[in-house]
């Protein structure tokens, strides 16, 4: 099975962020997808700095999820929540950040 190229997703994500015009989302020309040898999900977007505001971080996460992407600040980790398997029987993936847990939806692939 071939791996999905998230480049078009990243391009659309960055266009959307231009529309949002949030001053916390800076230097977007430096935001990038991880390299094959990096320990980040292929649909992760490495933004290179911490977002201090919880509201801004939540907004970034929600917009990223619209494009099947996981925006990641330097200290963020992707993990699985197994605290409540009784509902679905499956662990729920999330990003663990300084602002808490941001749950992930199933990635959407662009055509």
N, C-alpha and C positions, 0 to 999 in steps of 0.2 A: 504494500500500500504506500502510495507516495505521500509525502508530507505537504501540507498546505502552505502556500506562500502568502503571508499576511501583509505584504507590501501595499496592496490596494486598500486593504482595511485601514492600515496606518495612514495612508494619504487621505482617505475620507474622514477619518477621526480628526486629523489635524485641521481639515477644512471646517469641520463642525466646531472645533475649539476656537477658530478665528471668529466665527459667528457669535460665540458665547462672550468673547472679549473679557475674560476674567484675568485681572492683573496677576493672579497667583500662577498662571500657566505661562511661564516665560521660557525663552530660548528654545522654542519648539523645534527649531531647525536642528537641534542637538538630540532630540528624542529619537530613539531607535529601537528596532527589534533586536533581540539577543542574537549573538553569534552562536554557531552550532556547539562550540565548546564551553559556553556559559551555562551555569546551572539555573536557568530561568525557563519558564514555559515558552514555546515557540510563538505563542500569541501574546507574550508579555511585551510591554512597552517600557523600556528603561528611560526614565525621565531625568535622572542624574541629580536630583536634589529632593529634600523633604518639603512637603507642603504643610505649612504650620496650622492652617485652619481646617478644622474637622469638616465644616460645611463645604469648603472648596475641595477637600479630598473626596468627600461623598459624591459631589457633583462630577468630578473627574472619573471616578469609578463607574457611575451610572452611564456617562457618555461613552466611556470605553466599552462597556458591556453591550451597548447598542451596535457596536462594530465588531463584536466577538474578541475584544482585546482586554488585556489586564494591565492597566497602568501601574507601574511599580516604582515606588520611591526607593532610595538605596537600602533602607533597613526593613523593607517589606518582605514577607515570606508567604509563599503559597502553601497551604496546609489542608488537611481534611478534618472536619468536625465529626466526631463519632459519638457525641454526647447524647444524641437522640435518634438512634437507629430504628426505634419502634414505629415511626411515622412512615418512612419510605423503605427502610431496610438497607439503605445505602448511605455512606458517609457523604457529607456536603462539603464541597471544596470552597475555600475562602482565602482572602488575602488578610494576613495578620499585619496590621500597621500600628503606628503609635496612637492611632485614633480608634483602635478596636478591630473588629472583624467586618470585612466586606465580602458578602457571599457572592459566588460566581454563578452565572447562568450558563447554559450550554452554549458553546461558541457558535456564532453564525458565520458561515463561510461566504465570501463574495464570489461571484461568478467570474 
